[in-house]
Structure formats: structure tokens, C-alpha cells
Amino acid sequence: MSILIDYLKLIGWGAVGILTMTLSLWVLLSIFTWLTPVDEWDEIKKGNLAVAIVMASVIIGFALVISSAIAPPPVAP
């Protein structure tokens, strides 16, 4: 029964992570595109690789911060 509870906790933390990442990524990209003078999405559609790399770097960096913030605490035996 204990392993079932652990799996349910894992699924719960996964759902929290998905929800948090989706919301925070939307906010991040909205603020990032608002602060920069370039229309990133238009440039990416044109095939501008430099803008795509910058956007990917921002997303990956933010994902690392969020993942460490929502990591579940260690479970004591």
C-alpha cells in the first residue's frame, strides 16, 4: 500500500509541475516579448536562428529555476 501512495504523490507532484511550468512559462514569454523591441515570434517564423537560440536559452534557464523551486522535499524513511 505504501508504494501506491508514493506513486500517487509522484503523479500529484507531476501535475503541479506541469501546471506551474505552463503558467510561469506563459508569463515569462509574455514579459520577455514585452521588454524586447524585437517581435521574436515573427523573427522565428522568418527563420532567424539567433532569436530562436535566445528564446530557447531563456526557456531552458527558466525551466531549471522552476524545477528546483517545485522539487518535492526529501522524504524521511
N, C-alpha and C positions, 0 to 999 in steps of 0.2 A: 504494500500500500504506500510505503514511503517513496518508492520510485515514481508512482503515479503522481503524487503531489509535486515531486521535483519536476516532472515533465509539464505539469500544469503551470508551475511557476515559470518555467522556461518559455512556454507559449505566451504567458502574460507579459513577461519582460520583452519578448519579441514584438508583441503588439504595441506595447508602449514605445519601443524603439522606432517602429515603423511610423507611428503617429507623430512622435516628436520630430523625427527626421524630415518627414514630409512637410510639416508645418514650418519648422525652422528653416528648411531649405527654400521654401517659397518666400518667407520673409527676407532671408539673406539675398536671394537673387533680385527681389524687388528693390531692396535698399541699394544693392550694388549697381543695378542698372540706373537707378535714380541719381546716384552720386557721380557716375561717369558721364562724360559728354558724348560718348560714342553709343550708338544703338548696337549693342552686342549681338542681338538675335539677327538683325539684318546683315551684319558683317559675317556671322557664321553661315547664314544662308548663301552669301556670296562666295564662301569658301575660304575666308580669311583664317588661316591656321593659327596665327599668333593669338587672335582673340579667343579662339577655341581652347588653346592651351591655357590661357589666363583663366578662363571660366572654369575649366577642369581643375586647375590648381586651387581656385577659391573653393570649389565644391569639395574636393578631397580634404583640404585643410579644415574646413568647417565640419566635415564628417568625423574627422579624428577628434576634434574638440567635443562634439556632441556624444560620440560613442564613449569617451572616457567619463563624461558627465552623467550618463544614464546607466553605466555599468552597475550591475547589482552588487551589493556588499558581499564580502566573503561570508560563507555560511560556516558557523561553528559546528564541529561534529557532535 
